[in-house]
């Protein structure tokens, strides 16, 4: 079970500088703009590992997820619910209909709480305590994001090792700290249903032994 976050008086996080120009690969719904944050929806409850949560004034904090690698971004979204074991390891082609991939570059350095390596150990955690557990534990991991956001006002987001593709880093940016204008489009968005974007997905699926079915 995910432990409750501490008061951060005696346990303090390690911070990672995601440098200006360092790529952020995002797989997202094409109903959003390339660098638009997901605002969440009141009453929708927890949606992912570290979102959504209200700020100190009760307003939902918008978020943007990404990775440092194409395969990481695809694995954390399109392949997220594919079981690691079993005969049925497929993704419905319809899952790609509204999805796109884009590479963003921050126009400034971003300060992220490091939830990997020494950053986890500093918080007296292991991956299985926070960043590598079943989705049923997401409500408790969201409490960590909320506590870190409220305690460290200069923090732009979080970074951790992807559970779905542990050769890549995953990150979440807080939309009340990072502006859309802070994120430039470095590689234009590509739809995943067809064309070069589909080629990226097919190659990632082949490497992972996943089949996309119509």
Secondary structure, DSSP 4 states (H G I P E B T S, - for coil): -PPPP--SSSS---EEEE-TT-EEEEEEETTS-TTPPB---TT----BTTB--B-TTSPBPPEEEEESSHHHHHHTTTTTTS-SSSS--EEEGGGGTTEEEEEEEESS-EEEEEESTHHHHHTT--HHHHTSS-GGGHHHHHHHHHHHHHH-TT--EEEEE-SSSTTSEEEEEETTTS-GGGEEEEEEEEESSSHHHHHHHHHHHHHHT-EEE-
